[in-house]
Amino acid sequence: MSLKRKLRCDTLGCKMGFTVKGILRLLDKKFARQNIDLTLEQYFILNIVNNEERLILQDLTEILNRDKSAIARHLNGLEEKHFVARTTDPEDKRRKILLITKPGIQILKKAKKLARQINRDITCDISEKDLQQFESVLAKIYKQIDSEGLC
């Protein structure tokens, strides 16, 4: 059955949406099988906290384009698991800087390794040239969306 017929959609957004949802379902299932104690949202947040310095809750809400209370709930869960910590900013006592902890780094490393394996598994029948072209096209689409310079 063709992708177009199976997904019952003909727009790029719909096709990409179904594909992304499928990848996320697979990642979630593999996390559970490997006892990686992270939700997908926590995984994404942990990645961001690991890659950004002096990050605060407000920064996360802007990066993820989600409301503060939703992000705070995910952070609370990460804090309860001892994967992140909040520390007072020495320059502004009202600000709480988010830091990834050693256990957070360890679980993130395990999760990233699994995510890379899934990436290899779902692209194993696609040539390197096709993957590079696909990534290039995705980057162009994202740039177009981000700049709002639509045709």
C-alpha positions as CSV (number, residue, x, y, z in Angstrom):
1,M,0.0,0.0,0.0
2,S,1.4,3.4,-0.9
3,L,2.2,6.0,1.8
4,K,-0.3,8.4,0.3
5,R,-3.1,5.8,0.5
6,K,-2.2,4.4,3.9
7,L,-1.9,7.8,5.6
8,R,-5.0,9.2,3.8
9,C,-3.4,12.5,3.3
10,D,-1.6,14.4,0.5
11,T,0.1,17.3,2.2
12,L,3.7,17.4,3.3
13,G,2.6,18.4,6.9
14,C,0.3,15.4,7.2
15,K,2.9,13.0,5.9
16,M,5.6,14.4,8.1
17,G,3.3,14.4,11.1
18,F,2.5,10.7,10.7
19,T,6.1,9.9,10.2
20,V,7.2,11.8,13.2
21,K,4.5,10.3,15.4
22,G,5.6,6.8,14.2
23,I,9.3,7.5,15.1
24,L,8.2,8.9,18.5
25,R,6.1,5.8,19.2
26,L,9.0,3.6,18.3
27,L,11.4,5.6,20.6
28,D,8.9,5.5,23.5
29,K,8.5,1.7,23.1
30,K,12.3,1.2,23.0
31,F,12.8,3.4,26.0
32,A,10.4,1.2,28.0
33,R,12.1,-2.0,26.8
34,Q,15.5,-0.7,27.8
35,N,14.3,0.7,31.1
36,I,15.2,4.2,30.2
37,D,13.2,6.1,32.8
38,L,12.3,9.1,30.7
39,T,9.2,10.3,28.9
40,L,9.9,11.7,25.4
41,E,9.2,15.2,26.6
42,Q,11.7,14.7,29.4
43,Y,14.2,13.3,26.9
44,F,13.9,16.4,24.8
45,I,14.1,18.7,27.8
46,L,17.2,16.9,29.1
47,N,18.9,17.3,25.7
48,I,18.3,21.0,25.8
49,V,19.4,21.5,29.4
50,N,22.6,19.5,28.5
51,N,23.3,21.8,25.6
52,E,22.5,25.2,26.9
53,E,24.3,27.1,29.6
54,R,22.5,29.3,32.2
55,L,19.1,28.0,31.1
56,I,16.1,29.0,33.0
57,L,12.4,27.8,32.9
58,Q,11.4,30.7,30.7
59,D,14.1,29.9,28.2
60,L,12.7,26.3,27.9
61,T,9.2,27.6,27.4
62,E,10.4,29.7,24.5
63,I,12.5,27.0,22.9
64,L,9.8,24.4,23.1
65,N,6.9,26.9,22.5
66,R,4.9,25.4,25.4
67,D,3.3,26.9,28.5
68,K,5.3,27.4,31.6
69,S,3.2,25.0,33.8
70,A,3.6,22.1,31.3
71,I,7.4,22.5,31.2
72,A,7.5,22.9,35.0
73,R,5.7,19.6,35.4
74,H,8.3,17.8,33.2
75,L,11.1,19.5,35.1
76,N,9.6,18.5,38.4
77,G,9.6,14.9,37.2
78,L,13.3,15.2,36.1
79,E,14.2,16.7,39.4
80,E,12.4,13.9,41.3
81,K,14.5,11.4,39.4
82,H,17.6,13.4,40.2
83,F,18.3,14.1,36.4
84,V,18.2,17.9,36.7
85,A,18.8,20.3,39.5
86,R,17.8,24.0,39.9
87,T,20.4,26.3,41.4
88,T,20.2,30.0,42.3
89,D,21.8,32.3,39.7
90,P,24.7,34.1,41.6
91,E,24.0,37.2,39.5
92,D,20.3,37.3,40.1
93,K,19.0,35.5,43.2
94,R,15.4,35.4,41.8
95,R,16.5,33.2,38.8
96,K,16.9,29.4,39.0
97,I,19.4,28.0,36.6
98,L,18.7,24.4,35.3
99,L,21.6,22.0,35.4
100,I,21.9,18.4,34.3
101,T,23.2,16.1,37.0
102,K,25.6,13.1,36.7
103,P,22.6,10.6,36.7
104,G,21.0,12.9,34.1
105,I,24.1,12.7,31.9
106,Q,24.2,8.9,32.3
107,I,20.5,8.4,31.3
108,L,20.8,10.9,28.5
109,K,23.8,9.1,27.1
110,K,21.9,5.8,27.2
111,A,18.8,7.4,25.6
112,K,20.9,9.1,22.9
113,K,22.6,5.8,22.1
114,L,19.2,4.1,21.6
115,A,17.9,7.0,19.6
116,R,20.9,6.8,17.2
117,Q,20.3,3.0,16.9
118,I,16.7,3.6,16.0
119,N,17.8,6.2,13.5
120,R,20.1,3.7,11.9
121,D,17.4,1.0,11.9
122,I,14.7,3.2,10.2
123,T,17.2,4.5,7.6
124,C,19.1,1.3,6.8
125,D,17.5,0.9,3.3
126,I,18.1,4.6,2.4
127,S,21.4,5.6,0.7
128,E,23.7,8.1,2.3
129,K,23.2,10.4,-0.6
130,D,19.4,10.2,-0.2
131,L,19.6,10.9,3.5
132,Q,21.9,13.9,2.9
133,Q,19.4,15.3,0.3
134,F,16.5,14.6,2.6
135,E,18.2,16.5,5.5
136,S,19.0,19.4,3.1
137,V,15.4,19.6,2.0
138,L,14.2,19.5,5.6
139,A,16.6,22.3,6.5
140,K,15.3,24.4,3.6
141,I,11.7,23.8,4.7
142,Y,12.5,24.7,8.3
143,K,14.3,27.9,7.2
144,Q,11.3,28.8,5.1
145,I,8.9,28.3,8.0
146,D,11.2,30.0,10.5
147,S,11.7,33.1,8.4
148,E,8.0,33.1,7.5
149,G,9.2,34.0,4.0
150,L,6.5,31.9,2.4
151,C,6.1,31.9,-1.4
